[in-house]
Amino acid sequence: MKFDGKSVLVTGGTGSFGRRFISHVLKAGTPRRLIVFSRDELKQYEMAQAFDSPVMRYFLGDVRDYARLVQALRDVDFVVHAAALKQVPAAEYNPMECIKTNINGAENVIRAAIDNEVESVVALSTDKAANPINLYGATKLASDKLFMAANNITGGHRTRFAVVRYGNVHGSRGSVVPLFRRLAAEGAAALPITDPRMTRFWISLDQGVEFVLRAFARMKGGELYVPKIPSMRVVDLAEAVAPGTPLRTIGIRPGEKLHEVMCPAEDALRTLDFGDHYVILPTILEKTADLTVNAEGQRGEPVPGEFEYRSDTNPEFLDVDALRRLLETP
């Protein structure tokens, strides 16, 4: 989707996703304004050196601050909500701070978007929000529920909300790849892995950005979008980064899963297959909304009753060679 002549705002816009999203939008068209909303003035300064287009705007602010969000969202057409506290151990140790940003912040974005007649909002989620076992995942599940249910409280306002959920992102700051690379460069005797059985979903930053852009084109409001993406084994990733390096098992960290889920079995009755992606429908659906057909005219088919989209049973896996090729891609 292009945003020619439109105003677009990205919360948490100085993060890995935000920077790549801004780059895609600037290359694809000519938005009227492209707004980065985030807390870190140094990252905004650094980003302004890289993106000096006249359409760029940089707003200092925190999603915890409703009044500042109302100011930032004036005359904005589209919002990507990427701001979140994402580190699992930090969230476990500082639970209230995670709740303030990930849940209260989500509510503030919803209220400010409705008050400003924003056209569409897409919120980023995570596989950790499906059957969560840590606080970060629990807060993102609550955030997902807030955004999906927000379509029921817009009244006469035009604002519509949807959610995009995907797994580990190659190239993001939270990826284990930089750690493996650093240890390999330092000549480490072994690479630490949590468990040799561990699997994860795998997506590139560019794929994540493209999927979010398609969500804007597809959405009617209330959908939770899940892309069909490959899985990978952590041991294969280590081999791709540092061939022949021994592995040292350190055990699963608190709040970490052996395998990830993106479409839980409990949601199977509300999950539709659209070919290249799944859509999980909201628990309470507006009576007038038909989400079985998206805004592009594609029709989704119900999945089997026992369906579950898991990283370990995913039919598509990346082998070592495929992972190595992906890691060579900027």
N, C-alpha and C positions, 0 to 999 in steps of 0.2 A: 504494500500500500504506500502511495505517495501522500505527502502532506502539503502540496503546493498551495500557497496562500493561507495556510492554517498556522495556528500557534500551538506548539507542542511543549509540554513540560515533563521532565524526568526527575522524580525524587530519587535521592541517592545517585545523582547523575555523574559523580566523579568516580564511581566504582568501575569495575571491569566491564560490566554490561553497559552501563551508561555511556562510557567512552566509545564502545563499539557501535552502540545504537546511534549515537550522534553522528558518527562517521558514515553509517549507512544512509541515514536520512539526508545528510548534506550531499552525498553522491547521487542520490536517487531523484532529487527535486529541489524546489525552492520554497521552503516554508517561510511564512511571514516572520515568525519568531521561534527560536529553539532555546528553551530555558532549562538551565541546570540548577536544580534546587538541592543544596546539601549543606552540611555543617562545617566542612573543612576549608578554610580560606586558602591555605597553601595549595591544596589539590586543585581548587578552582583557579588559582593563579597559574599553576602549571598547565592546566587544561586550556586556559585562555591563550597560552603561547602556541599550543598545538592546533587549536580551532579558533582562528581569528576572523571567521566569517562575520559580516555585518548583521546577520540575523541572530547571532548568539547573544544570550543574556545569562548572567550569573547571579543567582539569588542565594545569599546566605540565609539559612534557616533550618529549623528542625521540625520534623513531622509531629513532634510532641506539642508544637506551638500552633494552635488552631488559628489564631488571629493572623500570624505570619503566612500561613497557608492560604487564607482567604485573600490576602494581598497578592500573593504570588500567582494565584489561579485566575485573577481578573482577566477576562477576554481570552482565556485559554480554551482551545477546542478539544485537545486530546492529552491524556495523562498516562504515563507509564510509572507505576509505583514500584520502584526497585529498592527503596530505602529499607534497611532492616539491620538488626543485630544478628549475626549469623554464626558466630563461633560457639560450638556446642559446650565446651568446658566453661567458657566465660558466662554463658547463659545459666548454667547450673550453679555457678558461684554467685551470680548477680541476677537472680530471677526477676526482681521487680523492675530493674532497668530494661531487661528484655521485654517484659510485658508492656512497659510504658511506650517503647518504640514500636514493637511489632503488633500490638493489639490496639492500644490507645491511639497510636499514630495512624493505624489503618482507619479507625473511626473518624479521625480528624480529616483525613484525605477524602473520605466519603462525604462528610458533611460539607466541606469546603467546595468539593466538586459540584454537588447539587446546588448549593447556594450561588455558585457562579455560572450555572447552566453549561457546564462542560459537556461536550457531546458524548465522549466515550472514555472510559478508564480501564486499563488492563493492569492487573496486579500480578507481580511475579511471586510464585510459590516455590516449593521444593519437594523432592520425594520424601523428605523427612517429615512432612506434614501428613503423610498417609500412615495410619496406624502408629502415631508417634510414641516414642519411648523416652524422649528427652524434652526438656522445657522448650528449647528452640523449636522443635517440631510441633509441640503443642500450641505454641503461640502462633505459628504459621497456619496451623489448622483453624484456629480461631479467626485469624485474619481472612483465610479463604471463605469461611462461613459468613463473615461480615460482608465481604464484597459480593458474594453470590446472593445474599439476602437483601442487599441494598437496593436491588431492582424493585423490590416490593414496597419501598417507602419513598420512591421518587415523586409519587403523586402526578401532578401535571408537568413536572420538570422533564426535560429531554434526556437527562443523563442516564447512560447505561454502563453497567459494570460487568467485567469478566475476569477470569483468573487463568494464568498459564503456569503449569507445573512441569518441571523437568528435572533431570538428575545432575550428576557431576559435570562441571563445565571445564573442558580443556582450555587453559589460558586464563582462568580466573585466579584471583589471589588465594583462594582456598584450596587450590589443587595441590596434590601431593607431588606432582611432577617437578616443580622447582626444588623441593627437598631432595628428591632422588638425584637430580642433576648435580646439585651442589655436593652431595656426599660422594658421588662418582668422581667429580672433578678433584675432590680432596683426597682421592685414593682410599676411600673407606673400605675396610675389610669385608663389610656386609651391609646390605640395605635393610632397614627395619620395616617389617610389615606386621599388621595386626593379627592376621590369620590367613593361612594359605588358601582357605576355601572362599575367602571374601570375594563378592562380585559387586559391581556397580553399573548403573546406567551411564552412558557416556555421550556427551554432545559438545560440539564446538561452540565458541562464542558466536560465530557467524550464523550457525544453524539456530541458536537460541534467539538471536535478533530477528532473523527471517520468520521464525515461528510466531513471535510476538506481532510483527507487522501483519502477518496473515490473520492473526486473531482479530485485529481491528477490522479487517475486511469481512471476516466471517461472522462476527458476533451479532447477536440480537440482544443479549443481556442475560446474565445468570449462569453462563457456561463455565465449566472448568476444563481447559484444554490440556491434553497430554499427548506429546508427540510420540510416534513410534520410532525409537532410536535403539542402537545396538547396546549390548552389555559388554563388559570386559572383566577379566579376572585380574586382581591386583598383582598376582605373581607374573602374569604376562606383561603388565605395564612395567614392572620393575625390570624384566628382561629386555623390553623394548628400549628403555632408557639406558640401562647399563648391562649390556650382554655379558653373561658369564659370571656376574657378581653374585656371591652367595647371599642368601636371605636369612635374616634373623627375626624369628617370630617374637613379638613383644606383647601380644594379647590385645583383645578388643578393649578400647577405651570406654570409660563410663558414658552411657547414653548412645553408644554406637551399635549399629545392627550388623549382622553377618551379611545379609542381603537386603536390598531396598525394594520397596513396593511403590508403584505410582497409581495403580487402580486397585484398591482393596477389594477382596471378595464381597465384603459387606455392601459395597456400592455397585455390584454387578447389575442389579435391577434398574439402576439409574445411569448405566454406562452405554454409550452408543459408539459404534465403530464407523468412522468416516473414511476408511481406506488407509490414509497416511497418518491418522491421528485418532485418538479417542476423545469423547466429550462426556464428562460426568455432569449430570443434570442436578440442579439444586434440589434440596429436600422438599421445599415448598415452592411450587412453580405457579407463576401468575396464570390465571385461568385462560387469558387471551393469548398466551405465548406458546408457540409451537417451535420447540428447539430441535425437533427431529430433522428439520430442514434448515440449513444455515442461510445467512444473508447472501451467499453466492449461489444458492440453489442446490447445494449438495445435500443428499439425504443420508442420514445415519441409520445403521441397522443395530438392533439390540444384540448385545453379546450373550453368550451362554450363561445360564444361571450360576455356574460355579466358576466363572471367569475371574482371574486375578492376574494383573500385569506385574510380574516380579523380575528382578534382575537375574536371578539364578535359573528361572525357567523360560526366559526370553528366547524365542527361536533364533534370534540373530546375535552372534557374538563376534567381537573383533579379535583376531589372532595377533600374535606378536608382530608379524610383518605389517598388518593393517594399522596397528597402533603406532608402529615406527613411522609409517608414512604420514599419519595424522600429526604426530609430534613434530615432523619437519615442516608442517604448514604453519605460517605465522598466525 
